[in-house]
Amino acid sequence: MPIARKKAVVTKPAIAAPAKSVRAVRPPVAAKKALGPKAAPVKPAAKVKIKIEKPVKVKKPKLVRDSFTIPKDEYAMMETLKQRAGRLSSPAKKSELLRAGIKALAAMPDATFLAALKVVPSIKTGRPAKD
């Protein structure tokens, strides 16, 4: 007959509560009064919300596409002005030259403006005839 063995039962030792330290014990009320008047509690500084302003979006001007007729000699003059701007370390496009010319005309006094207009001959509008 086989011998029955008893299983060993392991028990965990009871954990004792830690002893209270001297610092954790509150002094009696009488001892508190002996310490002097209670100082006002220090409140943390109020949180200041800084509002960051977004940069103002600048709307791009609407562009208008247009075509026009110009005499060859004036067109060649535009090329000369482009080269002149390049030599002055400020390369320019044809449209920039035209816009600068319009601003220069707008800044002129009336007498000078009329004199500049009279120098420019009037041309027939529309597409040039095929040669």
C-alpha positions in Angstrom: 0.0 0.0 0.0 1.4 3.3 -0.9 2.2 5.8 1.8 0.3 9.0 1.8 2.4 12.0 2.1 1.2 15.2 3.7 1.8 18.4 1.8 3.6 21.1 3.6 1.6 24.2 4.0 3.6 27.4 3.8 2.1 30.4 5.5 3.2 33.9 5.1 4.4 35.7 8.2 2.2 38.5 9.3 3.5 41.9 8.4 3.6 44.3 11.3 2.4 47.8 10.8 5.3 50.3 10.7 5.7 52.3 13.8 4.7 56.0 13.6 7.6 58.3 13.5 7.9 61.2 15.8 7.5 63.7 12.9 4.2 62.1 11.8 2.6 62.7 15.1 0.6 66.0 15.3 1.4 68.2 18.3 -1.5 68.9 20.6 -3.6 72.1 20.1 -1.9 73.9 23.0 1.5 73.4 21.4 0.2 74.9 18.2 -0.9 78.1 19.9 2.5 78.4 21.6 4.2 78.5 18.1 2.7 81.9 17.5 0.2 83.4 15.1 -0.6 81.4 12.0 0.9 82.9 8.9 -1.4 83.5 5.9 -1.1 80.7 3.4 0.8 81.7 0.3 -1.3 81.5 -2.8 0.4 80.7 -6.1 0.5 83.5 -8.5 -2.5 83.8 -10.8 -2.0 82.2 -14.1 -1.8 84.8 -16.8 -2.9 83.7 -20.2 -0.9 85.3 -22.9 -2.8 85.6 -26.1 -0.6 85.2 -29.2 -2.0 87.2 -32.1 -2.0 85.5 -35.4 -0.3 87.5 -38.2 -2.8 89.3 -40.3 -3.1 87.6 -43.7 -2.5 90.0 -46.6 -4.8 89.3 -49.4 -3.1 89.0 -52.7 -4.3 91.4 -55.4 -6.5 89.8 -58.1 -4.5 89.6 -61.3 -5.9 90.5 -64.7 -4.6 89.0 -67.9 -4.7 91.2 -70.9 -3.2 91.5 -74.4 -2.2 94.5 -76.4 -0.5 95.6 -79.5 2.8 97.5 -79.4 5.1 98.7 -82.2 8.4 96.8 -82.7 10.6 99.8 -81.8 8.9 100.2 -78.5 9.0 96.5 -77.9 12.8 96.6 -78.5 13.0 99.5 -76.1 11.4 97.3 -73.5 14.2 94.7 -74.1 16.8 97.5 -73.7 15.2 98.5 -70.4 15.3 94.9 -69.2 19.1 94.7 -70.0 19.6 98.1 -68.2 17.9 96.8 -65.1 20.0 93.7 -65.2 23.2 95.7 -65.4 22.0 97.7 -62.3 21.7 94.3 -60.4 17.9 94.4 -60.5 16.7 92.1 -63.3 13.1 92.9 -64.3 10.4 91.2 -66.4 8.4 92.9 -69.1 5.3 93.0 -66.9 7.4 94.7 -64.1 8.7 97.3 -66.6 5.1 98.1 -67.7 3.8 98.3 -64.1 6.7 100.6 -63.2 5.9 102.8 -66.2 2.3 103.0 -65.2 3.3 104.0 -61.6 5.7 106.6 -63.0 2.9 108.1 -65.2 0.5 108.1 -62.3 3.1 110.1 -60.2 3.5 112.8 -62.9 1.8 116.1 -62.7 -0.9 116.7 -65.3 1.2 118.8 -67.7 4.0 116.3 -67.8 1.6 113.4 -68.2 -0.1 115.1 -71.2 3.3 115.8 -72.8 4.3 112.1 -72.4 1.0 111.0 -74.0 1.4 113.3 -77.0 4.8 111.8 -77.8 3.3 108.3 -78.1 1.5 107.9 -81.5 -1.9 106.3 -81.6 -2.1 102.8 -83.2 -5.0 100.9 -84.6 -6.5 98.5 -82.1 -6.9 94.7 -82.8 -4.5 92.1 -84.1 -2.0 93.2 -86.8 -2.6 92.0 -90.4 -0.5 89.0 -91.5 2.2 90.0 -94.0 
